[in-house]
Amino acid sequence: MDEFYKDRLNRVVDYIQANLEADLSLKELSGIAYYSEFHFSRIFRVAMGESVYQFIRRLRLEKSAEMLLLNTGKSITEIALLCGFATPSSFAKSFKKHFIMNATEWRNKSNALFDKKSTPIQIENGQISIIKGSPVWTFKKGDSIRQVVIENFSPSNVAYIRNVGPYQGDEKLFNQLYTRLFQWAGSRGYLNEDTFTLNIYHDNPEITDNNKLRVMVAIPVNSTVKPSGPIGIIKVSGGKYGTCRFLLKKNEFGEAWDWMFSAWLINSGYERDDRESFERCFGEKLIDGVHYFDVDICIPVKAK
């Protein structure tokens, strides 16, 4: 697809992702892209593999499915309205058609996705210590120690390139994405010795079909940087995050994410907030001949 189209579609997809609870009309979205409704609908379907309506409905359903897992204090009706459905009945019908079970069955059955165990170490305040005024959870996982801290991130702009499709364990794909991003950023002087990278995830692989998974590889940039072709600019909202540092082999990322949601999050007193989850990447390391990725896994949280 032409780079010009990608720039405009990036703006629309970013807007949809940030406003799923709103009344997203075709007229409004085609206006953001500066296309006629007919032309926009055609281009969107070619680029995303589904119509605008199908894309919005699927994202709303998948968001509701994850909220049913993680926000157990909210009723099904509350979740339906928060995810942009006009009525509980329209949500119930769409949810059952998409997931082949109703929302109550999904909530009950899918709790098994997060039943993985880890043993907390008994330290200063039971299972939690306080460091620099923030709680720190320390866990033993096999022969390693994992510590989860609460961090407050400031809102910041990032330049990104988006991929839609399978990505888990695909080192070649990420290398290709970062090569394109770095070529763009390097030629414009946006890279320096302090630059770190972000892998920003929008979907739960346990819920979303592999061919529809969205990931953005990104670097921080200042507010004056403009989008260009496939390179979009978006503001990461910042806020409170549960963060844990890992050294991971390329096939260990899924386990690390699962562990953050199961061993830590469900026992932390927090619940997942509706903001971006991401990996903050600090490069690669070779230890005793083994290749590791040095990353923070960062989950947006709020008090239950």
Residue pairs with C-beta under 8 A, 6 or more apart in sequence:
1 43
1 46
1 47
3 228
3 229
3 230
4 229
5 43
5 47
6 47
6 229
6 230
7 227
7 228
7 229
7 230
7 232
8 32
8 33
8 34
8 35
9 33
9 43
9 44
9 47
9 48
10 162
10 227
10 230
10 232
11 32
11 33
11 227
11 232
12 29
12 32
12 33
12 40
12 44
13 48
13 162
14 232
14 234
15 29
15 32
16 24
16 29
16 55
16 56
16 59
17 59
17 202
20 56
20 59
20 60
20 63
20 83
20 84
21 81
21 82
21 83
21 84
22 84
23 84
24 56
24 84
26 37
26 40
26 41
26 52
26 53
27 37
29 40
29 52
30 36
30 37
30 39
30 40
30 41
33 40
33 43
35 43
40 52
41 51
41 52
44 51
44 52
44 55
45 51
45 52
48 55
48 164
49 164
49 211
49 212
50 58
56 84
57 94
58 98
58 212
60 83
60 84
60 85
61 83
61 94
61 95
61 98
61 99
62 203
62 204
62 207
62 208
63 83
63 274
64 79
64 80
64 82
64 83
64 85
64 91
64 95
64 103
65 95
65 99
65 106
65 110
65 204
65 207
66 204
66 207
66 272
67 74
67 79
67 82
67 83
68 76
68 79
68 103
68 106
68 107
68 110
69 107
69 110
69 111
69 113
69 114
70 261
70 265
70 271
70 272
71 79
71 271
71 272
72 107
73 271
73 304
74 82
76 88
76 91
76 103
76 104
76 107
77 88
79 103
80 87
80 88
80 91
80 92
80 103
81 88
83 91
85 91
85 94
91 103
92 102
92 103
95 102
95 103
95 106
96 102
96 103
99 106
101 109
110 206
113 206
113 258
114 258
114 261
114 262
114 266
115 262
116 258
116 259
116 262
116 263
117 262
117 263
118 139
118 140
118 141
118 146
118 259
118 262
118 263
119 139
119 140
120 127
120 137
120 138
120 139
120 140
120 267
121 127
121 138
121 139
121 140
121 145
123 129
123 138
124 130
127 137
127 138
128 135
128 136
128 137
129 135
129 136
129 138
130 136
131 149
134 149
134 150
134 151
135 149
135 150
136 147
136 148
136 149
137 147
137 148
137 149
137 264
137 268
138 145
138 146
138 147
139 145
139 146
139 147
139 148
139 263
139 264
140 146
141 259
141 263
146 244
146 246
146 259
147 244
147 245
148 242
148 243
148 244
148 260
148 264
148 268
149 242
149 243
149 244
150 240
150 241
150 242
150 243
150 301
151 240
151 241
151 243
151 298
152 238
152 239
152 240
152 241
153 236
153 238
153 239
153 241
153 298
154 238
155 235
155 236
155 237
155 238
156 220
156 235
156 236
156 238
157 220
157 221
157 222
157 223
157 225
157 233
157 234
157 235
157 236
158 198
158 200
158 216
158 218
158 219
158 220
158 221
158 233
158 234
158 235
158 236
159 181
159 184
159 185
159 190
159 218
159 219
159 221
159 225
159 227
159 231
159 232
159 233
160 181
160 200
160 216
160 217
160 218
160 231
160 232
160 233
160 234
161 177
161 180
161 181
161 216
161 217
161 218
161 230
161 231
161 232
162 214
162 215
162 216
162 230
162 232
163 173
163 177
163 214
163 215
163 216
163 217
164 211
164 212
164 213
164 214
165 210
165 211
165 212
165 213
166 210
166 211
166 213
167 173
167 174
167 213
167 215
168 205
168 210
168 253
168 254
169 250
169 251
169 253
169 254
171 250
174 199
174 217
177 217
178 197
178 217
180 230
181 217
181 218
181 219
181 231
182 191
184 228
184 231
185 191
185 195
185 219
185 221
188 225
190 219
190 221
190 225
191 219
195 219
195 220
196 219
196 220
196 280
196 281
196 282
197 217
197 218
197 219
197 280
197 281
198 216
198 217
198 218
198 219
198 220
198 236
198 278
198 279
198 280
198 281
199 215
199 216
199 217
199 218
199 278
199 279
199 281
200 215
200 216
200 217
200 218
200 236
200 276
200 277
200 278
201 214
201 215
201 276
201 277
201 278
201 279
202 214
202 215
202 216
202 276
203 212
203 213
203 214
205 213
205 254
216 232
216 234
218 234
218 236
221 233
225 233
226 233
227 233
236 276
236 278
237 275
237 276
239 273
239 275
239 300
240 273
240 300
240 301
240 302
241 298
241 299
241 300
241 301
242 260
242 264
242 265
242 268
242 270
242 298
242 299
242 301
243 280
243 296
243 297
243 298
243 299
244 256
244 260
244 264
244 296
244 297
245 294
245 295
245 296
246 252
246 256
246 293
246 294
246 295
246 296
246 297
247 285
247 287
247 292
247 293
247 294
248 256
248 292
248 293
248 295
249 290
249 291
249 292
249 293
250 291
250 293
253 279
253 293
256 297
257 297
260 297
260 299
261 272
261 299
265 271
265 272
265 299
265 301
268 301
269 303
269 304
270 301
270 302
270 303
270 304
271 301
271 302
271 303
271 304
272 299
272 300
272 301
273 300
273 301
273 302
274 300
275 300
276 300
277 298
277 299
277 300
278 298
279 295
279 296
279 297
279 298
280 295
280 296
280 298
281 293
281 294
281 295
282 294
282 295
282 296
283 293
283 294
284 291
284 292
284 293
284 294
285 291
285 292
285 293
285 294
286 292
